Amino acid sequence: MKIVIAGAGEVGSHLAKLLSTEEQDIILIDADTERLDVLDANYNLITYAGNPTSINVLAEAGAGRCDLFIAVTPYESNNIVACSIAKSLGAKTTVARIDSYELMEPSNGPLVKHLGVDRVIYPEYLAAQQIITALRHPWARNWFELHDGRLMLVGVKLRPGAQMAGMKLRDFTFRNHQFHVSAIKRHHETIIPRGDSTMEAGDILYITTTRDHLADLRALTGKKEHKIRRVLIMGGTKMAVRLVNSASDEFRFKIVDDDINVCRKLPRKCPDCEIIHGDARDTDLLGEIGISDMDAFVALTPSSETNIFTCLTAKELGVKKTVADVESIQFISQAENLNIGMVINKKLLASSTIFQLLLDADSSTSKCLALADAEVAELEARPGSKITRSAVKDLSLPSELTLAGLFRDGEGMLISGNTQIRPGDHVLVFCLSGALHKVEKLFY
């Protein structure tokens, strides 16, 4: 597939890195030659220096002959213009990163399409949806439901003293057939575990199961159930506004911001939310606000350092669930190792969502998890494909992947070494970044 990416910022660069390992034909356009030179020297892609909104630049870069054109510059207007030009030149599918919700409204869909934009990606909306999921399931770090929840993939941090802590994977699996540990995030590394792998306190485990075993999983990992109702948000950003507008009927929100001008505008944008002017880094202010009565604290300021610091403070003050927006992709692993709860990165979410379009080129596939160094996909086994020829234990699968579960005849089920994949099965695959192209070959 020929893919042209306009914009070599964090989203465009991360996406280009992902795609360059998937045997795609990638062309990356940006006016910053130094940024392009670094990527050109280290990844399997072609760079083109120039203005992404220039007709001549896009034409010379091959936008008119591409299967997928992705505009992810920092500016919404430039992305729309770039997509419009690329579409006019002959691009098959165009995607624009946007920064306003109105372009996502169904009533504006025909106009957006007329402008030459086939799909829009709004990172703040994606992040808000992930935060809502986290507030609904506070004991988990990640929560993904496939096929209406008939198969679940949960990321959960293993508490000290939990039943699973210190166990080898083979021993745990022998006693608990209803769970499949698909990956282990330890410090700065994601591991595809094997039978002799040991699960340690502090690990983030990615576990596949079915809905009726979630309570058992929560107990095994040392977690307790608690319902979230009252949520304090620090930072009146676009992400905060989208979060409040999407879930004010489910949670009671307060927003605190140190900019009086922001506070004056927020009541119009968030009419059902209490607005407080002040600095949430001030523990005295947090006490006045009633931080001890809050069920969750969500830090969404533009400063990653501020978000991390205040989440640590909120934890010390007794808040059970904290969420921090960490802007830089390279700092995600460091942030996850701190006691700050869940980490959100809207750039990574945007990259993952756009990457899904590649899998969605075949309607039987879907991307379902955004991680910095791992990929999860649901793939359909085709008749005659290698994945269907033997039991899983006899397939000699690459070490970078694991088959976590499958969906067959309306039912979700886990996969063991004795499982025989059948044509038509939808299989949940967990693999390290760069290994997805190896996986896809097994299914076709």
Backbone hydrogen bonds, N-H to C=O, Kabsch-Sander energy under -0.5 kcal/mol:
donor,donor_aa,acceptor,acceptor_aa,energy
3,I,1,M,-0.6
3,I,25,D,-3.2
4,V,68,L,-2.4
5,I,27,I,-3.1
6,A,4,V,-0.5
6,A,70,I,-3.3
7,G,5,I,-0.7
7,G,29,I,-3.2
13,S,9,G,-3.1
14,H,10,E,-2.2
15,L,11,V,-2.5
16,A,12,G,-2.4
17,K,13,S,-2.3
18,L,14,H,-2.2
19,L,15,L,-2.7
20,S,16,A,-2.2
21,T,17,K,-0.8
21,T,18,L,-0.9
22,E,19,L,-1.5
24,Q,19,L,-1.0
25,D,1,M,-2.4
26,I,24,Q,-1.0
27,I,3,I,-2.3
28,L,46,I,-2.8
29,I,5,I,-3.1
30,D,48,Y,-1.7
33,T,31,A,-1.0
36,L,32,D,-1.7
37,D,33,T,-2.5
38,V,34,E,-1.5
39,L,35,R,-1.4
40,D,36,L,-3.0
41,A,37,D,-1.7
42,N,38,V,-0.9
43,Y,39,L,-1.8
45,L,43,Y,-1.8
46,I,26,I,-2.6
48,Y,28,L,-2.7
50,G,30,D,-1.6
54,S,51,N,-2.0
58,L,54,S,-2.4
59,A,55,I,-2.4
60,E,56,N,-2.7
61,A,57,V,-2.0
62,G,58,L,-0.5
62,G,59,A,-1.0
63,A,58,L,-2.7
65,R,62,G,-1.5
66,C,63,A,-1.0
67,D,2,K,-2.3
68,L,2,K,-1.6
69,F,93,T,-3.0
70,I,4,V,-2.9
71,A,95,V,-3.1
72,V,6,A,-2.8
72,V,70,I,-0.7
76,E,74,P,-0.5
79,N,75,Y,-2.0
80,I,76,E,-2.3
81,V,77,S,-2.4
82,A,78,N,-2.7
83,C,79,N,-2.2
84,S,80,I,-2.4
85,I,81,V,-2.4
86,A,82,A,-2.6
87,K,83,C,-2.7
88,S,84,S,-1.9
89,L,85,I,-2.0
90,G,86,A,-1.0
90,G,87,K,-0.6
91,A,86,A,-2.7
92,K,66,C,-2.0
93,T,67,D,-0.7
95,V,69,F,-2.4
96,A,119,R,-2.3
97,R,71,A,-2.5
98,I,121,I,-2.7
103,L,100,S,-0.9
104,M,101,Y,-2.5
105,E,101,Y,-0.7
105,E,102,E,-0.7
108,N,105,E,-2.0
109,G,106,P,-1.3
112,V,108,N,-2.4
113,K,109,G,-2.5
114,H,110,P,-2.3
115,L,111,L,-1.6
116,G,113,K,-1.6
117,V,112,V,-1.9
118,D,94,T,-0.7
118,D,116,G,-0.6
119,R,94,T,-1.6
121,I,96,A,-2.5
125,Y,122,Y,-0.8
126,L,122,Y,-2.0
127,A,123,P,-2.6
128,A,124,E,-2.2
129,Q,125,Y,-2.3
130,Q,126,L,-1.7
131,I,127,A,-2.3
132,I,128,A,-2.2
133,T,129,Q,-1.9
134,A,130,Q,-2.0
135,L,131,I,-2.2
136,R,132,I,-1.8
137,H,133,T,-1.5
140,A,137,H,-1.8
141,R,155,G,-3.3
142,N,155,G,-1.8
144,F,153,L,-2.1
146,L,151,L,-2.8
150,R,146,L,-0.9
150,R,147,H,-1.4
151,L,146,L,-1.4
152,M,209,T,-3.1
153,L,144,F,-2.4
154,V,207,I,-2.7
155,G,142,N,-2.1
156,V,154,V,-0.5
156,V,205,L,-2.5
158,L,203,D,-3.2
159,R,157,K,-0.5
159,R,221,T,-1.8
162,A,159,R,-1.9
164,M,220,L,-1.7
165,A,162,A,-0.8
166,G,199,M,-3.8
167,M,164,M,-2.0
169,L,197,S,-2.9
170,R,195,G,-2.5
172,F,168,K,-2.2
173,T,169,L,-2.8
174,F,170,R,-1.9
175,R,171,D,-1.4
176,N,172,F,-1.9
179,F,176,N,-1.4
180,H,208,T,-2.1
182,S,180,H,-1.0
182,S,206,Y,-2.6
183,A,206,Y,-1.2
184,I,191,I,-2.5
185,K,204,I,-3.2
186,R,184,I,-0.7
186,R,189,E,-3.0
189,E,186,R,-2.1
191,I,184,I,-3.4
191,I,189,E,-0.5
197,S,194,R,-1.9
199,M,167,M,-2.6
200,E,198,T,-0.5
202,G,158,L,-3.1
203,D,200,E,-2.2
204,I,185,K,-2.4
205,L,156,V,-2.9
205,L,203,D,-0.7
206,Y,183,A,-2.6
207,I,154,V,-3.0
207,I,205,L,-0.7
208,T,180,H,-2.9
209,T,152,M,-2.0
211,R,149,G,-0.6
213,H,210,T,-2.1
214,L,211,R,-1.6
217,L,213,H,-1.9
218,R,214,L,-2.5
219,A,215,A,-1.8
220,L,216,D,-2.4
221,T,217,L,-1.8
222,G,219,A,-1.4
223,K,218,R,-2.6
231,V,229,R,-0.5
231,V,252,R,-2.8
232,L,296,A,-2.4
233,I,231,V,-0.5
233,I,254,K,-3.5
234,M,298,V,-2.8
235,G,233,I,-0.6
235,G,256,V,-2.7
237,T,235,G,-1.2
241,V,237,T,-2.3
242,R,238,K,-2.5
243,L,239,M,-2.2
244,V,240,A,-2.6
245,N,241,V,-2.4
246,S,242,R,-1.3
247,A,243,L,-1.3
248,S,244,V,-1.2
250,E,247,A,-1.4
251,F,247,A,-2.1
252,R,229,R,-3.3
253,F,251,F,-0.7
254,K,231,V,-2.0
255,I,274,E,-2.7
256,V,233,I,-2.6
257,D,276,I,-2.1
260,I,258,D,-0.7
263,C,259,D,-2.1
264,R,260,I,-1.8
265,K,261,N,-1.1
265,K,262,V,-0.5
266,L,262,V,-1.8
268,R,265,K,-0.8
269,K,265,K,-1.2
270,C,266,L,-3.5
273,C,270,C,-1.6
274,E,253,F,-1.5
276,I,255,I,-2.9
278,G,257,D,-2.2
278,G,276,I,-0.6
280,A,278,G,-0.6
282,D,279,D,-2.1
283,T,281,R,-0.8
286,L,282,D,-2.1
287,G,283,T,-2.0
288,E,284,D,-2.0
289,I,285,L,-2.6
290,G,286,L,-1.4
291,I,286,L,-2.4
293,D,290,G,-1.7
294,M,291,I,-1.4
295,D,230,R,-2.0
296,A,230,R,-1.5
297,F,321,K,-2.3
298,V,232,L,-2.8
299,A,297,F,-0.5
299,A,323,V,-3.1
300,L,234,M,-3.0
300,L,298,V,-0.7
304,S,302,P,-0.7
307,N,303,S,-2.1
308,I,304,S,-2.5
309,F,305,E,-2.6
310,T,306,T,-2.6
311,C,307,N,-1.7
312,L,308,I,-2.1
313,T,309,F,-2.0
314,A,310,T,-2.7
315,K,311,C,-2.4
316,E,312,L,-2.0
317,L,313,T,-1.6
318,G,315,K,-1.6
319,V,314,A,-2.5
321,K,295,D,-1.1
322,T,320,K,-0.5
323,V,297,F,-2.2
324,A,342,M,-2.6
325,D,299,A,-2.2
326,V,324,A,-0.7
326,V,344,I,-2.9
327,E,325,D,-0.6
329,I,327,E,-0.5
331,F,328,S,-1.4
332,I,329,I,-1.4
335,A,331,F,-2.3
336,E,332,I,-2.5
337,N,333,S,-1.2
338,L,335,A,-1.3
340,I,338,L,-2.0
342,M,322,T,-2.2
344,I,324,A,-3.0
349,L,345,N,-2.0
350,A,346,K,-2.2
351,S,347,K,-2.4
352,S,348,L,-2.6
353,T,349,L,-2.4
354,I,350,A,-2.4
355,F,351,S,-2.6
356,Q,352,S,-1.4
357,L,353,T,-0.6
357,L,354,I,-1.3
358,L,354,I,-0.5
358,L,355,F,-1.2
359,L,355,F,-1.0
360,D,356,Q,-2.9
361,A,357,L,-0.6
361,A,358,L,-0.8
362,D,359,L,-1.6
363,S,361,A,-0.6
365,T,362,D,-2.2
366,S,378,E,-1.1
368,C,376,V,-1.3
369,L,376,V,-0.6
371,L,369,L,-0.7
371,L,374,A,-0.7
375,E,431,C,-3.4
376,V,369,L,-0.5
377,A,429,V,-2.1
378,E,366,S,-1.7
379,L,377,A,-0.6
379,L,427,V,-2.6
381,A,425,D,-2.5
382,R,443,F,-1.8
385,S,382,R,-2.1
387,I,442,L,-2.5
388,T,385,S,-1.7
389,R,386,K,-1.6
392,V,419,T,-2.5
393,K,417,G,-2.7
394,D,391,A,-1.9
395,L,392,V,-1.6
401,L,398,P,-1.4
402,T,430,F,-2.2
404,A,402,T,-0.8
404,A,428,L,-2.5
405,G,428,L,-1.0
406,L,413,M,-3.0
407,F,426,H,-2.4
408,R,411,E,-2.9
411,E,408,R,-2.0
413,M,406,L,-2.7
415,I,404,A,-0.7
419,T,416,S,-1.4
421,I,387,I,-0.5
421,I,390,S,-0.6
421,I,419,T,-0.6
424,G,381,A,-3.2
425,D,422,R,-2.2
426,H,407,F,-2.0
427,V,379,L,-3.3
427,V,425,D,-0.7
428,L,405,G,-3.2
429,V,377,A,-3.2
429,V,427,V,-0.6
430,F,402,T,-2.5
431,C,375,E,-2.8
432,L,400,E,-2.1
433,S,373,D,-1.7
435,A,432,L,-2.0
438,K,435,A,-0.7
439,V,435,A,-1.5
440,E,436,L,-2.7
441,K,437,H,-1.2
442,L,438,K,-0.6
442,L,439,V,-1.5
443,F,439,V,-0.6
443,F,440,E,-1.3
444,Y,440,E,-0.6
